[in-house]
Amino acid sequence: IGVKKEVDFSAWYQSVLIKAEMLEYYSVSGCYILRPWSYSIWEEIQEWFNKKIKAMGVQNVYFPMLVSQKVLEREKDHIEGFSPEVAW
């Protein structure tokens, strides 16, 4: 790993995930692929968390990850500061 954790934690962490073959980057900006090992960790986290929140009576919901440009355009005022992160 070519980046020191103390210098640039974000870059170091990303390097660790790539080197450990836990994720791959995708051609859409801001999206990535969870490989089997990291996805199994995600499933364990979800299972643990779901037990906790369901015990409190909370219901899960799902929000779309990808939103069309047409829908985003209607919300221009709200997304102005996020436009560099939008994968057009």
C-alpha positions in Angstrom: 0.0 0.0 0.0 1.6 3.2 -1.2 -0.3 5.6 1.1 0.3 6.0 4.8 -2.7 5.9 7.0 -1.6 8.9 9.0 -1.2 11.0 5.9 -4.4 10.2 3.9 -6.7 7.9 5.8 -9.3 7.8 3.0 -6.8 6.9 0.2 -5.2 4.3 2.6 -8.5 2.7 3.4 -9.5 2.5 -0.3 -6.2 0.9 -1.1 -6.7 -1.7 1.7 -10.2 -2.6 0.3 -8.8 -3.0 -3.2 -5.7 -5.0 -2.2 -7.9 -7.3 0.0 -10.2 -7.8 -3.0 -13.2 -6.6 -1.1 -14.5 -4.1 -3.7 -14.0 -3.0 -7.3 -14.7 0.3 -8.8 -17.5 0.6 -11.3 -17.7 2.8 -14.4 -20.4 4.9 -12.9 -19.0 7.6 -10.6 -19.7 7.0 -7.0 -20.6 3.3 -7.5 -18.6 0.3 -6.7 -19.0 -3.5 -6.5 -18.9 -5.3 -3.2 -17.1 -8.6 -3.8 -18.2 -11.8 -2.1 -16.1 -11.4 1.0 -17.2 -7.8 1.7 -20.8 -8.6 0.8 -20.9 -11.4 3.4 -19.7 -8.9 6.0 -22.4 -6.4 4.9 -25.0 -9.2 5.3 -23.8 -9.9 8.8 -24.1 -6.2 9.7 -27.6 -6.0 8.2 -28.7 -9.1 10.2 -27.4 -7.7 13.4 -28.8 -4.2 12.9 -32.2 -5.5 11.7 -32.6 -7.5 14.9 -31.9 -4.4 17.0 -34.2 -2.0 15.1 -37.0 -4.5 14.7 -37.0 -5.1 18.4 -37.8 -1.3 18.7 -40.6 -1.6 16.2 -38.8 0.1 13.4 -39.8 -0.9 9.9 -37.3 -1.0 7.0 -37.7 1.2 3.9 -35.9 1.3 0.6 -34.8 4.4 -1.3 -33.6 4.2 -4.9 -29.8 4.5 -5.3 -30.0 5.8 -8.8 -32.3 8.6 -9.7 -32.9 9.9 -13.3 -31.6 13.3 -14.4 -35.2 14.4 -15.0 -36.1 13.8 -11.4 -33.0 15.5 -10.2 -33.6 18.5 -12.4 -36.9 19.1 -10.5 -34.9 19.3 -7.3 -32.2 21.7 -8.6 -32.2 23.9 -5.5 -31.6 20.9 -3.2 -28.8 19.2 -5.1 -26.8 22.3 -6.2 -24.0 21.6 -3.7 -24.0 17.9 -4.6 -23.8 18.2 -8.4 -20.1 17.2 -8.6 -21.1 13.9 -7.0 -24.0 13.2 -9.4 -23.2 10.5 -12.0 -24.7 12.1 -15.1 
